Amino acid sequence: MRINQYISLCGVASRRKAEALVLEGKVFVNGAVVKDLATQIGKTDIVEIDGQKILPVKQHTTIVFHKPPGVICTATDPQGRKTIYDCLPSGFSTLKYIGRLDLQSRGLVLLSDNGELVYRLTHPKYQIERSYLVWTSKNLSRRAIESLLSGIDIGDGQIGQAKEVFLNNGFFELVLTEGKNREIRKMLHALRYHIEDLKRVSFANITLGDLAAGDYREIEGEELKGLMGSVGL
């Protein structure tokens, strides 16, 4: 397999971050530095990063965490704010989060040490659905719904777009297929709507259900098979 995929399977980094490690000259194969992203890794090859041998993770761990508002999706925060890893057991510190939520948003966050799963769930080409419940200061108009479905300029040459919009009593649900930075907040700001609360309730086939804020559960069995199947693994 290609070098970036091998590094990803070892749980060290996503494919894109693995490519950066290769290009920076931090990856060695059989004692020699490798900077060619097309390098293939066989069963007998020894791969090292910064002098440490890496091996594919034999048994992966994937969890769903209910992020409370005021908790940040990052490993460390220079401002000293509480992170998702502060809320989880220390044994989960090596898990990578899949699609961050901003500081004040709440709800479902997936974490895993399966680099290939992380890559496929976050790469736009796989069009993985994720659903959000949104509470705003005023009701969503028909024109606003049409704009959300057709696409809205959210700056930096990007277009934010909802796949589906469902109106409910006092709130609405948005279904997206990409995870652009603060996409929902930017779309609604452009439409002059103020978000009072934002909660992610599903990602791929995984739903938040009645999981309490600050709690987590491991994804196993048929649920895990469904998640893997959603990205062709």
Buried (B, 14 or more C-beta within 10 A) or exposed (E): EBBBBBBBBBBBBBBEBBBEBBEEEBBBBEEEEBEEEEBEBEEEEEBBBEEEEBEBBEEBBBBBBBBBBEBBBBEEBEEEEEBBBEBBEEEBEBBBBBBBBBBEBBBBBBBBBBBBBBBBBBBEEBEBBBBBBBBBEEEBEEEBBEBBBEEBEBEEEBBBBBBEBEEEEEBBBBBBBBBBEBBBBBBBBBBEBEBEEBBBBBBBBBBBEEBEBEEBEEBEEEBBEEBBEBBEE
